[in-house]
């Protein structure tokens, strides 16, 4: 038998409260959140006296319960060396010489291929693992010259460079390092 002042719990819900009114089969309870709700007496179960219930409402406690604790971790990955950006070399003639108007096509191509050769030799000597040559799209003459020249080197592989970064006018060169 449920009477006024009893501590009750709703059977099919996670609601607890104190009985404030009993009208026949209907029981009105005041929940721990301060709401008055009415239930049938067979939907409630008596769980104790009013003295056992804690009605104190601490706002900071509720906020602390709702906060998700941030993970406390540190990056244990250690990089052996700083990541060095891949060097890229622009072989457009206007980037290589100041006045290119008086040069013939042969002279322009020679300057471009000699510049590429110097960069390749430098990368091999200094054990640089990868470089990029920006040659542009154009008619493809410089690209085919580069491909021919790179094909003559041992321990070098090459492919089109990252399209998103360079477009279709660049070649990426990989240097296979000899372990001695």
N, C-alpha and C positions, 0 to 999 in steps of 0.2 A: 504494500500500500504506500503510495507516494503522497507526502504531505508537504505543506508550505515550509520552505527552509531547507529541504533535502537537496543534496548534491546529486545531480543526475547526468547521464550521458545518453545521447541519441544512439540507438542501435545501428542504424544504417548510415550514419554520418559521423564525422569527427567533430562533434559539437558537444561541449560540456557546459553546464550551467547550474543555477540554483532555482528551484521552484518558487515562483512569486505568486501564483494563483492556480487554484484547482477548481474547475467548473464541471462537475460530473466526470465524463470520460476525457475531457480536454484539459491539458496541463500547459500553463504558460511558464516559460523559464526565461531567466535573464542569463545570457551567455557570458563567457569570460571577456568577450569583446564589447559587452554592454548593450546587446540587442535583445529585445523581447520577442520570443518565438513561441508559437503554440503547436503542440503535438498531441497525438492520442496517447493515452497512458500506456498502451501496449507497445509503443515505439520507444519508450524510455526505460532505463534501468537505473536503479538507485546505487550510487557508488560511495556515498559518505555523507558527512555533515557539512554545514556551511563553514565551520571553523577550519576544515582541511583545505579549502579552496583559496588560491592566491589570486586576488583581483587587481593587484598592483600592475600598473601598465607603465613600463619604462620605454620611452621612445628610442633612446640610444641603444637599448638592448635589441629592439626589433630591427633597427638599421644595421646593427652589427651582425645579426643573424642573416639578413638579406645580402650583405656584401659577400662577394665571392673572393676568397683569398687568392692573391696573385701568387703564381708559382715562384718559389725562391730557388733559382738555379743560376749557375755561372757557365759561361762558355768554356768547356774544357778542351776544345779543339785548339791546338796550337799550330800555327802555320810555320813551316820551316823557313820560309823566306817570304818577303813581301811580294805580292802579286804585281808584276811589272806589266804594264800595258804592251800590247803587241805593236812594235814599230811599223808604221806604214809610210811608204815613200811614193810621192806623187811624181809620175814620170811625164806629166804634161810639159811641153817645151817651155811654156811661159813661166813655169815654176823653176826651171833649171837655168835659163839664161835671161839676161836683161833684154837684149835686142835680138829677136829671132826673125824679124821681117826679112833680113837679107840672106837667111840660110835656105839652102835647097832642101827638098824632102829627104834626100840621102843623108845630108849633114844632120838634120833633125833626128832621124832614126838612129844614126851613129851615136849621137850624144846621149839619146835615151837608153840605148842598149849598153853603152859604156858605163853610164850611171848605175844601171841595174846590176851590171857585172861587179862594180866596186862594192855595192851594198851586199851582194851575195858573198863575195870574198870576205868582207868584214864580218858578216854573220857567222861564216864558217870558222874564221880565226878566233872569234870571241864566244863561240859555242852558244849563240842565240838560237833558241829552238824554232822560232817562227817569225816570219816577216810578211808584210803585205805590200804588193805593188799596185798602185792605182794607175791604170793605163787608159781608162776611158773606153767608151764603146766604139765610136767612129766607124772606120771601115774594117777594123780588126787586124791591121798590119802590125802594129806594135805588139798586140797580144800574141799573134802567131810567131813573131820574132822572139818574144819572151819564152813561149812554149818550147820553141826549138832550142834556145839557149839553155833553159832549165833541164831539158831532156838529156843534154850532154854531160850533166854532172851526176856523179855517183852519190848515193846517200841523200838524195833530194827528192821529195815528192811535192806535188803542187795541185791545186784545185781552184775553182772559182771561190772568191771570198764571200763572206756573209752578205747576202743580198740586202737584208734590212739595214745594214750599216753602210755598205759601199755601193749598192746597186749592182748592176751586171758588169761594171767596168773595172774589176779588180781581181787580182790573183793572189792566193794565199800560198806561201812557200814554207814547207816543213823541212827541217834539217835533221836527219837521223844522226845522232851522236855516236861516235865510235867509243867503246869502252876499252881502255888499254890497261 
